[in-house]
Each structure stands twice: as structure tokens, then as C-alpha cells.
Amino acid sequence: MKKAIFIDRDGTIVENVGYVYKVEDFKLLPNAIRGLKLLKNYKLFIITNQSGIGRGIYKLKDFVMFNSHLLRELKKNNIKIQKIYYCHHKPEDNCDCRKPKTKLLKDAEKEFHINLKKSFVVGDMKSDFELGRNAKCKTIHVLTGHGIKHKNDVNPNYFAKDLLDAAKWILKNNNKNF
């Protein structure tokens, strides 16, 4: 069973400008590439709620185009994302795949033989922290995106300045039991 890192997209890897779906709005957060490069020996996944699709704000094809652009930029830097898991439902749909519910992590666990108890969830929202806690993963709350706003709502294993800080902490603490 492999260790993995599940990373929120908006506010953790890319700048969160509201509903992030237009390629022309694409902007990587400072230190995102540097942080992801440090994690090259892990299976990396993006896990993201995208209720804008369910609300009709943008289409699935817009989401796919944005992600394709993101993956190309990461690939230029020798960063491989195994898969992007996403929920396209509105919060009120009460689906099984929306963070903080664990369906998407359980899907990755089965598909890629992941050991969730030795894995990490990194994100800037309370739902990211709750997802990690619900799946028995280690949790890192980044202070980018909405991270500062939600700092008092979570109790992660670590508060990180950004994705680079999170990566350094993971490398230093990856074999510890919490």
C-alpha cells in the first residue's frame, strides 16, 4: 500500500478568484511548483469541490480545459498528478462525493492501492481538514487561499504558510505516527 498526498486545487495550488475555471484566470500560487517538486516520491492527487458546474456557472468542459492547462504546466516542471478527483454537485445536493465526505479518497484508495492512514490531505478550507480527519489521513492546513479565514475552524496536524512549507513538513514527518 502506497502513501499519497491529496491536495486541494483552488487556494492551495492555484489562486482562488471565486469560481476558478477560465484558463485566462489561471495563476499558480507562489511556491506551489517548488512544494510539489519536493513531493515527487509520493503519489499526488488533486481533490476538489467544483459546485460551479452543478450551479450552471460553468460547464464540465471548462473545468476539463482548466485542469488540462494546469496539468501541462505541472508536467513542464516534471510534476505528475496521478488523477484529479472532483465533485461537481452543489452543497445542497447532499452527494457522497463532496468534501468532507470521503468517497473520492476511498475511490483513490481502491484504484491506486493507497494507505490512507499514511497519507496526507493538504488544503485551505475547513472541508479539506474534515475530509482528511474523516479518512484518518494526516492533515495540513495552508494559509493561502481561504486558509487564514478558516484558521480558527480547524485543528490540523500542521499549519503551513503555503504548499512549499507543507511539503517540507511532510518530508520531515512522513514516518511519524500522529
PyMOL commands that set and color helices and strands:
alter all, ss='L'
color gray80, all
select helices_A, chain A and resi 23-25+32-38+51-54+60-76+91-93+103-112+116-118+126-134+147-153+163-173
alter helices_A, ss='H'
color red, helices_A
select strands_A, chain A and resi 4-7+43-49+83-87+120-123+138-142+158-160
alter strands_A, ss='S'
color yellow, strands_A
deselect
rebuild
show_as cartoon
